[in-house]
């Protein structure tokens, strides 16, 4: 998959760009995704079902941050999905 280039964004558009890119790279598997922008700092929080999905989300953040140049904090926890009990 080729890296998508993203033009520098304003503080209102940057969170949406990051969110879309993460959703695309992780196939929507990151839960409770929250993105906060404060000055030049971007904080990404969420829950991933595996370390692989967390890695994909971090890579997506880095791809967007490479063009926008914010300071990036990633706080993604890995919590396996639990299937509901049968019966």
Order of alpha helices (4+ residues) and beta strands (2+ residues): alpha-beta-beta-alpha-beta
